[in-house]
Amino acid sequence: MAEAWTVKTKRQAEFFNKHVLKEVEEGKEHTYIIQKASRTLKQNATLHLLFRRMANDLNDAGAPDIPHPFNPVFRMKWTEDKVKELLFKPYLWHLSKEWGKQTENSSDCTTEQLSEVMQALVDGVNQAVGVYTPIPTNERY
């Protein structure tokens, strides 16, 4: 099973070091990968909550349904995944190009960049179809 440690403070680093030493003393072998933190878990939860709420808001407001790619007669309602793929990712692609590192993955963004993309999405949908979905704050997910 994968294990993840986020280390931001000296105290967290000390706890991690103790954990590693304990594992070694017990004869357990692990490979540790150092990865720079990008978005936070809370920010990821906020992002997906925004997608769900935006999908509901678009459907409730009567925003145009999405044509099926193989049969345009068949129309699909907005879903969390459709908001992510059809709305969020194009904003991410465009803005990341401006940052000099084009990407389709929000995990490649810093927390500041991800906040910028979420705000651009909210503003863009509001301007295009008049549906305003605020970015969730201080909520339980």
C-alpha positions as a printed Julia matrix, in Angstrom:
141×3 Matrix{Float64}:
   0.0    0.0     0.0
   1.3    3.47   -0.91
   2.06   5.87    1.85
   2.34   9.65    1.51
   3.91  12.18    3.82
   3.57  15.93    3.41
   6.45  17.72    5.08
   6.13  21.48    5.49
   7.63  22.09    8.92
  10.71  21.07   10.87
   8.51  19.06   13.23
   6.93  17.12   10.35
  10.42  16.44    8.97
  11.5   15.08   12.35
   8.45  12.77   12.5
   9.18  11.54    8.98
  12.84  10.92    9.83
  11.8    8.93   12.92
   9.43   6.89   10.79
  12.15   6.1     8.25
  14.63   5.1    10.98
  12.03   2.85   12.63
  11.31   1.14    9.32
  15.04   0.55    8.73
  15.51  -0.81   12.26
  12.66  -3.25   11.62
  14.41  -4.44    8.47
  11.81  -2.97    6.11
  13.06  -1.72    2.76
  11.33   1.19    1.01
  11.97   3.46   -1.93
  11.26   7.09   -1.11
  10.43   9.54   -3.88
  10.76  13.25   -3.25
   8.0   15.15   -4.99
   7.45  18.88   -4.86
   3.99  19.64   -3.54
   1.62  21.12   -6.06
  -2.02  21.44   -5.21
  -3.18  20.5    -1.75
  -5.67  17.74   -0.99
  -8.14  20.4     0.15
  -7.66  22.3    -3.09
  -8.27  19.11   -5.08
 -11.47  18.46   -3.12
 -12.54  22.06   -3.72
 -11.87  21.7    -7.44
 -14.06  18.62   -7.78
 -16.8   20.13   -5.62
 -16.76  23.13   -7.96
 -17.12  20.79  -10.96
 -20.13  19.04   -9.38
 -21.84  22.26   -8.39
 -21.18  23.87  -11.75
 -22.66  20.85  -13.55
 -25.79  21.07  -11.37
 -26.02  24.84  -11.87
 -25.66  24.5   -15.64
 -28.38  21.83  -15.77
 -30.68  23.79  -13.44
 -30.25  26.95  -15.51
 -31.14  25.13  -18.71
 -27.7   25.53  -20.26
 -27.44  23.73  -23.59
 -26.97  20.0   -23.3
 -23.84  18.44  -24.74
 -24.18  16.65  -28.08
 -22.92  13.08  -28.09
 -19.79  12.82  -30.28
 -21.15   9.88  -32.32
 -24.81  10.81  -32.5
 -25.62  14.55  -32.24
 -29.31  13.72  -31.79
 -28.46  12.19  -28.43
 -27.85  14.97  -25.87
 -26.1   14.6   -22.53
 -26.56  16.56  -19.33
 -23.65  18.3   -17.64
 -21.72  16.16  -15.16
 -18.66  16.68  -12.98
 -16.52  14.9   -15.57
 -17.96  16.9   -18.49
 -17.24  20.2   -16.7
 -13.69  19.01  -16.06
 -13.0   17.74  -19.58
 -14.92  20.25  -21.71
 -14.59  23.45  -19.67
 -11.81  23.28  -17.08
  -9.1   21.55  -19.13
  -9.25  24.09  -22.01
  -8.8   26.92  -19.49
  -5.92  25.02  -17.9
  -4.34  24.37  -21.3
  -4.58  28.03  -22.31
  -3.36  29.52  -19.03
  -0.54  27.02  -18.61
   0.7   28.04  -22.06
   1.0   31.59  -20.71
   2.98  30.25  -17.72
   5.45  28.62  -20.09
   4.67  25.01  -19.2
   1.63  23.81  -21.11
  -0.27  21.01  -19.39
  -3.61  19.26  -19.23
  -3.05  18.05  -15.67
  -4.06  20.16  -12.71
  -1.57  18.19  -10.6
   1.2   20.02  -12.51
  -0.03  23.37  -11.18
   1.05  25.28   -8.14
  -1.7   26.17   -5.7
  -1.7   29.74   -7.06
  -1.98  28.58  -10.66
  -4.83  26.22   -9.84
  -6.7   29.04   -8.09
  -6.21  31.19  -11.2
  -7.65  28.48  -13.47
 -10.66  27.9   -11.17
 -11.43  31.63  -11.17
 -11.06  31.82  -14.96
 -13.49  28.89  -15.29
 -16.07  30.51  -13.01
 -15.77  33.86  -14.81
 -15.82  32.29  -18.28
 -18.96  30.21  -17.63
 -20.65  33.22  -16.05
 -19.87  35.41  -19.06
 -20.76  32.76  -21.64
 -24.07  31.45  -20.27
 -24.87  33.62  -17.25
 -24.38  30.82  -14.72
 -22.35  31.8   -11.66
 -20.98  29.03   -9.47
 -18.77  30.4    -6.7
 -15.58  28.59   -5.76
 -16.36  26.64   -2.57
 -14.62  27.91    0.57
 -14.29  26.55    4.1
 -16.63  23.64    3.53
 -16.63  19.99    4.41
 -16.16  17.77    1.39
